[in-house]
Amino acid sequence: MPNTKHVNFTIIVNWKARGFGCSKVCAYCNWRGSPLLPQGAQSEAEVREFIRKCDKSFITISGGGDPLYRFEENFPALLSMSDTIKEEGYKVRIITREVRHVAKLKGIADHVSISLDDDVLQLLDNHQRIWDLHQLDIEFSLVLPPLPMANLLELKPQYAALHKRLGRRLVLRENFNSIFSLEAASMSFGHGGIVFVPKSLCLNSRYLSAIDCTGHEIVQDNAALAGFLMANPDAYLFGGFVKHLLDPVVHLEYSDIDVIALNTGVMDALVQQFGFTFKDVSPEGAYPRYFMGKSVRAGKSIQLILMDSDADAKRFIFNAQFAVDRAGFNQGFFFDPMIGEDAIHEAIHNKVAQTVPGTRSMDLFQPDRLLVEQRHKSQLIKKGFLISRL
């Protein structure tokens, strides 16, 4: 058993026996669909065995699914878990977004951390007075956007203003999806009213989800994953991930990671180091081979294409439907020379997807490529892209 001294202990809950018990769809959350997400409440015996290893004064109940999801329906399970924690001599801390139920936690939770988003911020004024009347110990937490350090520093005045507006402790949490290094000292505000929590603290803490484990075992460190792929000479990145690399302010989020690999060694390393399993989704005998990769750790999925050569990898990327997609990364950026680096940069920054005239080489694409491109076009429109012609 790893050393548990001074680390936080968190119970990851998902009250639904099937599915995901949260009404929100947060860009940074990777729990939905995670194989280690619990399906229903953990047993009392599991909870007791887990928390008895903790030498801190409190145990956190968090998502996973939201602990206050469908509050009336799931209140008995929450109360039972809270009572078990208190019987073992610990205080209870609950992290939630369901602000309309927070006042009902008096006598159940000793500390409440409310995760902020735009919807939650709009509701706060309706609840602050009753929270004060109940003398609830409440703090607010905010997951930082996955931006480079320089961009985060530009946001510090906004966080200071937010703290002043809230009038309570504000916790800024490093984003697990961020691929950029972050200097903890630079995120200090010089007082205890705003606290920065690095993801290393979470990754080294202990969790009871479907298993008893460390953060490293259930949550993907996306920076490490990206670093491996970006340094690998046999991995060619493209799609939304490359747009994020080129212009993270405009393209703040990306969904799956698109990779072309020149050998199975890339997949083998992803399996061994990052907990992925890959499913071949290609027709028998087809070239190239298409794989869907999913990690046991909560994080991004990988769509991987196995090809034979650098020439094929670039021919695949340079025959994309839109000029904005004709950029890749293989230990450095590369761009379709027919379009030009500057033009692709401009299209990415301005969110303009221009169809490329002329005949495209389609032999490296799957038979349903036209359907894939129709879906991709719809996704770009939803993300605010203007569709036009070169």
Buried (B, 14 or more C-beta within 10 A) or exposed (E): EEEBEEBBBBBBBBBBEEEBBBEBEBBBBBBBEBBBBBBEBBEEEBBEEBBEEBEBEBBBBBBBBBBBBBBEEBBEBBEEBBEBBBEBEBBBBBBBBBBEBBBBBBEBBBBBBBBBBEEBBEBBEEBBEEBEEBEBBBBBBBBBBBBBEEBBEEBBEEBBEBBEEBEBBBBBBBBBBBBBEBEEEEBEBEEEBBBBBBBBBBBBBBBBBBEBBBBBBBBBBBBBBBEBBBEBEBBBBBBBBBBBBBBBEEBBEBEBBBBBBBEBEBBEBBBEEBBBBBEEEBEEEEEBBBBBBBBBBBBBBBBBBBBEEBEBBBBBBBBBBBBBBBBBBBEEBBBBEEBEEEBBBEBBBEBBBBBBEEEBEEEBBBEEBEEEBEEBBEEBEEEEBEEEEE
